[in-house]
Amino acid sequence: MLHEREEEEEEEEMDKQQQQQQESRSSSNKKVDLGVIATWVKKHASLYEAATRHPFIESIRNGTVDLSSFRRWLGQDNIFVRAFVPFAASVLVKACNETDDSSDMEVILGGMAALNDELAWFKKEASKWGVTLSAIVPLAANVGYCSFLKSLMSSEVEYTVALTAFWAIEAVYQDSFAYCLEEGAETLEELKETCYRWGNDDFGEWCCTLEERANRRLQMASEDVRKKAEAVLLRVLELEVEFWDMSRVGI
Ligand SMILES: Cc1ncc(CNC=O)c(N)n1
């Protein structure tokens, strides 16, 4: 444990050096700085990759996906999104209370509008796959993730921390499903609509805008809030891995 901690500290030291180098380069020849979020994604690359290149996603991309796994994921995700809507609303409320800049509110509201379509889409998609949504019971990983969302809705959780979580949750899906639509992917035709829902370019751009808004807040946050935001990002990535793992139950 002690050894791990030392390694972590060394890593942190290296991060600082890298960032300083980057900053000095950026002032000399206008190279763009990595934002706080991109720095964290780089630092935790293996966990980020576990969340966005999970075997379930790889199986969608290479066309070998087990369709009963896909159905299970669909039913569970519908439950998750129903819990995600009030979480998104709580981030919106925090934005309205805490930020000086109404652009945040607009970006978050844009995300909520997409969630409205998404709920309708789940109903349609479920009937296409013969999944009865009302009969589905949330599995343990889903219950855990939804209660984590609930904990983030508390007014004790800083806006910047909640905004970072919002970005991470959306970005994992965007990155994962865009990967299934890349050139050379062998995604089955009947799964492309699902991949397109999160993998499309407009949603990709929206995620980039959300990332910029979160970076702006993280940059002006205290060290304490930044630490909390990083921890929440890691927790989201772990929960996403567990969520994908659920699709494999019983196969
Ligand atoms: C488990 C999980 N994570 C992220 C998303 C994407 N956000 C809203 O749709 C999702 N649908 N499900």
The ligand as an SDF file (V2000), in Angstrom:
LIG
                    3D

 12 12  0  0  0  0  0  0  0  0999 V2000
  -24.8540    3.5360  -17.5850 C   0  0  0  0  0  0  0  0  0  0  0  0
  -24.9850    4.7030  -18.5010 C   0  0  0  0  0  0  0  0  0  0  0  0
  -24.0320    5.6410  -18.5210 N   0  0  0  0  0  0  0  0  0  0  0  0
  -24.1450    6.6980  -19.3370 C   0  0  0  0  0  0  0  0  0  0  0  0
  -25.2360    6.8540  -20.1490 C   0  0  0  0  0  0  0  0  0  0  0  0
  -25.3160    8.0340  -21.0710 C   0  0  0  0  0  0  0  0  0  0  0  0
  -26.1250    9.0670  -20.5530 N   0  0  0  0  0  0  0  0  0  0  0  0
  -27.4360    9.1590  -20.8490 C   0  0  0  0  0  0  0  0  0  0  0  0
  -28.0150    8.4500  -21.6130 O   0  0  0  0  0  0  0  0  0  0  0  0
  -26.2160    5.8620  -20.1080 C   0  0  0  0  0  0  0  0  0  0  0  0
  -27.3150    5.9180  -20.8790 N   0  0  0  0  0  0  0  0  0  0  0  0
  -26.0580    4.8080  -19.2890 N   0  0  0  0  0  0  0  0  0  0  0  0
  1  2  1  0
  2  3  1  0
  2 12  2  0
  3  4  2  0
  4  5  1  0
  5  6  1  0
  5 10  2  0
  6  7  1  0
  7  8  1  0
  8  9  2  0
 10 11  1  0
 10 12  1  0
M  END
$$$$
